Amino acid sequence: MRLQLSRNLCSNTRIFASACIVRQSPRYSRKKAVDIGLEDPGAKKNFFATLYLFAILLKIQSIMNCKIKNIRTGRKYGGLNREILLTLVLLLGAALLFGGFLFLRFAEQKFLDQHLALLLEVSRSTALDQVRDGNVRPVQFRLSRLQRDFGAEAWWLYDARLRLVQGYAIEDVPQVSTIRLRRLLLQREEALDVDWNPLPLFSGNRDGSTRVIVPLSVQPPARGLLVVQYSLAPLREQISRARRWVFLYAFGYGLVLAAAGFLLMRRNVIQPVKNLLAATEKVTMGQLDTVLATEGPLEIARLAGSFNQMTRALDQSRRQTEATIQSLKRANQELEQTRDELVRSEKLATVGHLAAGMAHEIGNPLGALMGYLALLRQELPAGESAEMADLAVREAERIDRLVRDLLDYAAPGHSDPAPFDPWGAVLETIELLRLQGTLKNMRLTYAENLVLPSVSMDRRKLEQVLINLLINARDACNGQGIIRLEGDVVADRVILRVVDNGCGMSSDVQGQLFEPFFTTKAPGKGRGLGLAVCQRVMAEAGGEIRVESVEGEGSCFSLLLPPAGDVDG
């Protein structure tokens, strides 16, 4: 024997299910028939109430989205805490409400199936007890038990001719039609009529009932029928209690989940976002040393790491920018100084050209003056006048030698290297500077008859280098000191040294000594081009210039030149 009931869990409409269960001899197969009808449109309000509740939740979510959009447009609303908490409550509420609704529907159907199976079995056993010796005899205590223990509202006991043997009804209960009873009696079938409305979600409903029709015998001949109508109020009360517990459990469970989820989101998302916002505000104020802790979930840790990399890059970029600005300032200052030095150099070059021109013009009258003095000296007798004439001739010759030396020094070089004695060039340079008074008050030490191998280069350029080094040595000694000139041959190199006991130089100054326009002299005392020109001249001759200096003790400049044979080779 099997009971088949119609189920419709998704619609809250009134269900009338008539399940006809056939009990025959074991040699016959069992068959079932199901009749389902839908009526009473007012019973659909449960379903639409549930849909209305979900619509309210969607409306709240839409309002939240509008608030988020307003935040993006600049309007002030709740922070991230409120948004996350409200989202968690809505999502968990909707999920638990829907889950509770489905659970109640399945539980209700489960309870209904079990209760109907129990009532059918009780009615069947009661019906079999009403037959004794082939006659229908009411067993009053069994029938009363149906009312007391199972909530029977009415029962009717019929014999084989469908004559009412005994009946009972609490209130006016419609009886079953005779035609249907006769069909069930002849076919010895069981019938179960259920009048049940699914339990509403938030409000009560009428109790419902079920009518059970069972034959008094399962073997022919037919003995009669027992019709019992039961109230389903106890079942509805049981389901109502279960519904209250389900809602209470869903509320408590949802509250715990919302609190736990909010705390978790606050620790892993909200607080790191606040820290990031605070760090960003510090960065906007220029505090580029702000560092975030790279902890928490992977994405948050990576975000903090990226922020730290960004701040380090910004800090490095700012430092580079500041360094570049300072470098540009120094470069501008150096350019201004260089411009001024170039202007002075142009002026000096102009003065040099004028001086060379004047020296050339002075040469002609000076030659005539020397000739006249020589004639005058020949005519004067020996004595004081002759001596004065001799002095005048020597001074005129000195002037002539100075003019010629100036013209030779200012004359453009042809860059035709020729072998010459380097120490002879040193002696001529010393004599030139002495005649000009450049080395006045300086004590020079050098060898008069030093013999060195010949070198091959432009003699005037070597003299230019020596003049520059001697003047620098004089300036380093503040016009009073010792200058020592040395010559030597080391490793096939002719070496000329200019040594002074002046102020010396630091290592930083030595590193920039040969850069153009670098000078340690006071403004107007030097242009910073002399040593740069000396280095270029020595490089063109195949040699080099070196410097050794100790701050406070003096300096030594060495000119290294290849012998004339090496240059020719």
Secondary structure, DSSP 8 states (H G I E B T S, - for coil): --------SS---EEEEEEEEE---TTS---EEEEEEEE-GGGGHHHHHHHHHHHHHHHHHHHHHHHHHHHHTT-----HHHHHHHHHHHHHHHHHHHHHHHHHHHHHHHHHHHHHHHHHHHHHHHHHHTEETTEE---HHHHHHHHHHH-EEEEEEE-TT--EEEEEESS------HHHHHHHHHHTEEEEEEEE----SSS-----EEEEEEES-SSSS---EEEEEEE-HHHHHHHHHHHHHHHHHHHHHHHHHHHHHHHHHIIIIIHHHHHHHHHHHHHHTT-TT------SSHHHHHHHHHHHHHHHHHHHHHHHHHHHHHHHHHHHHHHHHHHHHHHHHHHHHHHHHHHHHHHHHHHHHHHHHHHHHHHHHHHS-SSHHHHHHHHHHHHHHHHHHHHHHHHHHHS------EEE-HHHHHHHHHHHHHHHTTTTTEEEE--TT-----EEE-HHHHHHHHHHHHHHHHHHTTT-EEEEEEEEE-SS-EEEEEEE-S----HHHHHTTTSTT---S-TTT--S-HHHHHHHHHHHTT-EEEEEEETTTEEEEEEEE-BHHHHH-
